[in-house]
Amino acid sequence: MDYPNVDAMDIKEKLGILSDAAKYDVACTSSGVDRKGNGKDMGNALASGICHSFSADGRCISLLKILLTNECIYDCKYCANRRSNDVPRAAFTPEEICTLTIHFYRRNYIEGLFLSSGILGSPDVTMELLYRTLYLLRNRYHFRGYIHVKAIPGADAALVGKTGLLADRMSVNLELPTAEGLRALAPNKHRKNILMPMRQIQSGITASQNEVALYRHAPRFVPAGQSTQMIIGATPESDYQILSVAESLYQKFALKRVFYSAFVHVNADKELPAPAGGPPLLREHRLYQADWLLRYYGFSAGELLNEKKQNFNILLDPKCDWALGHLEQFPVDVQTADYQMILRVPGIGVKSALKIVQARRSARLTFEDLKKIGVVLKRALYFITCSGKQMYPVRLEEDYITRNLLYEKEKLPFEKCQVTYKQLSLFDDVHYVQEGEGQLWRSIS
């Protein structure tokens, strides 16, 4: 395989290009899997999650997040690495990725690897290189840390299967919410090719779980599950369409996570929107909140939105918005309501709801008790009573509650930060760059 510009670039130059090229690939995942070190090999993965840091726009930077290559045979209109773009190109060899991963892990820069790639030559060639990288990491370098790798749509199923036995998590990017959007902006990609490896990974996970139940030491296939990513705002789908697609993916493919990535206008193309306010980060935030309601709070997409109301209220979180549209179900008495109904009260989370159910078995709860439990009373007080009593005399009216909730000025993750789209460098620590950089690059050259 011929690699672009290999002779002209050192590994540090490649890292600069390929870490920056990976910045739009969302990787905000925890490990979701326990694997202890054996005392001889390096690294481990803990179910409690990898220790993450987040950049100002909410993207995870704790993993070594890079592309194998930003070369690509496809010409997707929204992608910075599209074939027709005149950008610096580079590619790592599998050995170079292993070297980077091990050295950064030893220096406590990272706790795992997130590896994606453009399509170099063909899907099979690219998947073979990704498999080779993981094989070397696990078997030559004895790395047992967390690895998240992309499965390449259109690649041979056998290659995807072999890679899944070495990875903790795999993901196949759905790219755009609907097949129509994919045809318009990514004509080289087909929905069927994307869904096939998703189904294969789901089947492999199920078979592996059954095998492990019978034989403790059976090899585990993608033990942390699979995820996918959708670009939000590049095509005209409503929030209702997007959330319905996500719900279907959870139900049909047993995905662990659906990630939503606000569309960033990086290419000049007449078929791409040019949002005046920049990337729709607040819309992305609302979709993540709604996604949480699907996965942990028992909501369905049809309850949160419908054909008449197709988009979320940007000013209110989806749970508050739902409650205001269903005031006939409130107020809820925390002393007698069932767990599922308590979960639907704004300001009460999964842990708080469990604590309420447990605590009321032995005592009558007061609003002070709820505050100690962790209930956000400034939201919940409009929707709950304790033994039939309100915290304050409030009216159960939509306009009244909405005005008061907006007055509280919900803190959003983008209010006080200057959002940028710079990929944080592994060398942003100035002290390290000045005093330790030479030692690192001497040791891996």
N, C-alpha and C positions, 0 to 999 in steps of 0.2 A: 504494500500500500504506500502510495506517495503522499507525504504530508506537506502542506503548503508552508513555504518559508522556514522550514526547520533549520536549514543551514544558516540562514540569515538572522535567526533569533536565538537568544539564550532563554532559559526557562523563566527568568523573571519577566522578560518582555511578554512572553506568552501568557503568564499569569495575569499581567495587567490587562491584556486584551480579552482573555477568556473569562476572567472574573467579572469584568465590566459587561461582557456580552450576556452573562447569566442573570443580570440584576432584575429582569422582568419575570423571571421564573420564580413563582412563589414557593417558599419552602418553610413555612411556619409550622413545623411538625415536631412533636415530641416523639420519643422512640416507640413507646407503646409495647415494649418487649423487654423481658428480663433475660440477660445472658451474662453470667458471672465470668470473670477471668479465671483461667485454670492455673495461675501461678507461674506460667512459663511464657504465654503469649501476651501481646499488648492489648489494652483496651477492654471495655465491656460496654454493654448497653443496659440501661435501667428503665423499667416501666414508668418510673416517676418522671422521666423525661430528660432530654438533653438540656443543659443550662443554656438558655437562649439570651441573646441580646437583640434589640430591635432598633432599626434605623427610624428616622423621624416619620417616614411614611408607613411604618408598621411592618416592614419586611424583615424576615429573620436573617441574621448575619452570623449566627453562632457556628453553623456548619461551614466547612470549606465548600463553598458553592461555586462551581465552575462548570464550563462546558468542555467536553472532550475536544470539540472544534466548533468554530462559528462558520465554517464552510457549509453551504447548504445547496442542494440541487433544486429546492423549492423556491417559489417567488411569492410567498404570502404577503399581501399588501400591508399588513399591520406590523410586520416583523422587522426589527432593525438589522437582522442578519440575512434578509432576503437575498436571493441570488443576484438581483440587479443592483443592489446597493454597493457603492464604492466605499467600502470600509476596510480597515486593516484585517487581514485574515491570519489565523494561526491554528495550530492543532497540537495537542499533547500526544505523546506516545503513552501507552498504558504504564510503562515503567516510570515516566516522569510524574504521572498522577500519583502513583504509589509513593514515590520519593517525597513529593510535596505533602501528601497526607501524613506520612509517618513523622516527618520533621516538624510540621506544625503541631501535630498531636503531642509530640514529646515536649514541645515548648509551651504547651497548655494554651495555644491559640484556638484550638478547635477541639470538639469532642466527637466529630463524625464527618461524614462526607455526603454532600448532595451533588450528584453527577448527572448532567443532562448533555445534550449534544444537538448540533445541526446534523443534517443528513449528508454524510460524506460518501459519495459514490452511489450508494444504494442503502435501503433500510437494513439489508442483511449484513453488509460490510460494517455499518455503524454499530449494529447490535453485537456483532462479533467482537469489535474493539471494546465495547462496554463490558461484555462478558469477560474478556481477557484481563481487563483492568481489575475487576472484582476477584477473579480467580487468583491473580498474583497477590492482591492485598490479603486475601484470606489464607492462602497456602504458602506463598513464599515469604511474605512479610508478617504473617501470623497476626493480622489486625482483626480484633474482635469487636471493635466499636461499631456504632450505628452507621449504616449505609442506606441512603435513599437514591434509587437510580430510576431513570426514565425507561420505559419500554417503548420501543420504536414501532409505530403502526406500520404494518406491511412487512415486518421482519418475520423470518421463519419461526414457527411456533416452538421448535426444538431449542432455538437459541434463547427465546424468552423463558422457556421452562428451566434451562440450565442456570440462567442468570437469577431467576427467582429463588433458587436454592442457596444463593450466596448473599442476597440482599435482605435487609430488614423490611424495607418498604419499597414498593414499586408504584409508579404512577404513569398514566397515559393521558396526555392533555386532550381534553375535548375541544379545546381552542375557542370555539364560539358556541353559543347556546343552541342554535338550530342548524339543521342541514342547509337551509336557504342561505344563512349567513356564511356558512363555510363555502358554499359554491360561489358566492359573490366575492369573498376576500381571500380565499385559499383554494383556488381551483385545482391544485395538484393533490389536495387531500380529500378523502372520502369518509363519510360518517361510518360506513360499514367497516373500513380498515381500522378505525379508531376503536369501535366497540368490540371487535373480535379479540384483541389481546386483553381487553377488560374482562370479557367472559372467560378467557383462558386463565387469567390470574385468579378470578373468583373460584373457578372450579378447582384449580391447584391448591388454593388455600383450604377449601372444604375437604378435599381428599387428604391433605397433609394433617389437618386437625383430627380426622378420623383415624389416620394411621398412628399419630402420636398417642391417641387415646388407647390404642392397643399395644403399641411398642414405644416405650418411653424414649428411647434413643433414636427413633426414626428421624431422618433429616426433616427440617422444618422449611416450608415454602412460604416466603414473604410473611413472616410471623407478625409484623406490625401492620399488615393490611395494605390496601391500595387506596390511592387518592386520585383526584383529577383537578384540572384548573380551567376556568372559563374567563375569557376577556369580557369585561363589562363596559358597554358604551361604544364599541366599534360598530355595532349593528343595532337596528332599532327595536330589539325585543324589549317588552315591558318587564317590570319586576315580577309580575305574575307568571309570565312565560319562563323566566330564568329560574324562579323558585320551584316551579312545577317540574322543570327538567332536573333540578337538583334532587327533588323528592323522588322522582322516578329512578335516578341513578342509585340513591340509597336503597330503594326497595328492590330493584332488579339486579344490582351488582354488588350489594353489601359493602359499599365504599365506606372507608373510615372518615374521609373528609372531602368536601368539595371546596376548593379555593376560588375566590373571586378576585380578579386582578383588574383594577381600574385602567381603562384604555389610555395609554400615553401616546400622543401624536408624535411619532418619530420619523415618519416618512411623508413626503409631499405626494399625495395621490388624491385625485378628484373623487374617488369612491370612499375615502375616509372622512369621517366627521372632524371638525375642528372646533371642539367645545370652547366657548369664550372664557369660561372660568377655569380652564385647565382640566386635568383628569378628574373624573367624578368620584373623588375619594369618599365623600360623605355617603353617596349612594352605595359604594362598596361596603362601607361600615354598616349601613342599615341591612344589607343583604347578609352580612356575617351575623348580625344580631338575629335576623329571621332564621337563618340556618341553624343557629343554636336552639331556637324554639322548636324546630323540626326534630332535632336529634335528642334533646333532653327534656323538653317540656310537654310533649304529647300533642303539639299542634300539627295541623296539616296545612299544605299550601293554600287549599281552598278556604280555610278559615281565616287566614291572614289577608288574602287578596282574592279577587274574583273578576269576572268579566266586566263588571261595572266599575270596580275600583282596581285598576291594574298596576298602580305604583304606590310605594310607601310614602307616607307623610314625612318629608325630610326633617321637619321640626321635632317630631316625636319618635321615640324608639317603637319598634313594631308591637311590642307587648302592650305599652300604654295605648297605642293607637287602636289595637284590637279591643281592649277593655272599654275605651270610650265609645266604641261602636256596639258594645254589648252590655250596656248599663243595666239591662233587665236581669242580668245574672249577679248583680252586686246590690248591697254589700255582702261580703262573705264573713261569716263568723268563724274566727280561727279556732274556737273551742269545739265546734261541731262539724265543720266542713271536711269533706274527704281530701286526701292528699292531692289528687289530680286538680281539684278546684283551687286549692291553696296555691299550687304551682302557677296558676294563671293570674294571680294577683300581681300587678306591677310592684316592684320593690322587694319581692320575695323570690329568692333563688332556690336551687335544688337542695343545697345543704340546709338553708334556713327552713324550708318546708319540712324536711325530715326532722329537724330539731323541734319544730312546733308540734308535730304529731307525737314525738316521743315525750316531750315535756308535759303536754296536756293530760297525759295518762295519770299523772300524780299531783297536778295542781291546776288551778284556774289561772290562765295567763292574763297578764296585764300588758299595757303598751310599753311599760318599762322593761318587762321581760322580753318582749319582741325586739326592742332595741338592743338588748344584751345578746340576743340570739343572732343578730346581724341583719334584721329586716330594715330596709331603707324606708323609714316612716314618712319622709317628706313626699314619697310617691304613694305608699301603701295606704296612708290614713284615709284617703277618699274612698277606698274600696273595701275596707274591713271594719269589723266590730270585734270587741272582746266581750263575750257573754252579753251580746246585744247592745253594748255601749260604744259610742264613737269616741275617738280621742279628742276631737274638737267638734263643735256644731258646724258641719259642712253640708253643702247641698249636692245631691246626686244628679247634677246637670252637666251635660257635655261642655257647653261654653264656659261655665264656671270652673270646672276642673281643668279644662285646657288652658285657660288663662293662668291659673295658678301653677300648673306644671311648667308652662313656658317661662313664667316669672322666675322659677327656680334655676333656669338657664343650665340645662343639662350639659355637663362637661364632655366635650367630644375630643377625640385624640388629635384633632387637627387645629384646635383653636389657638393654641399658644406657640405653635412651632412653625418655623419657616420651612415648608415642605420642599424638599429637593429630590432629585432622582439620581444622585451620585452613589455608585456602589462603594461602600466603605472598604478601604484597602486593608489587607492584613498587615500593612506597614504604617497604619495611621498613628501608631504610638511613636511619637517623635523621638523619645528617649531611646527606644529600641532601635530605630532606624539609624540613629547617629552612632550608637555604641555597639550594636549587635548584628547589624545587617551583614557586614562583611563576613563574620564568622558563619552565619547561616548559609550564605550563598557559596562560601568556600566549601562548606561541608556537604552540599548537595550537588556541586558541579562535577 
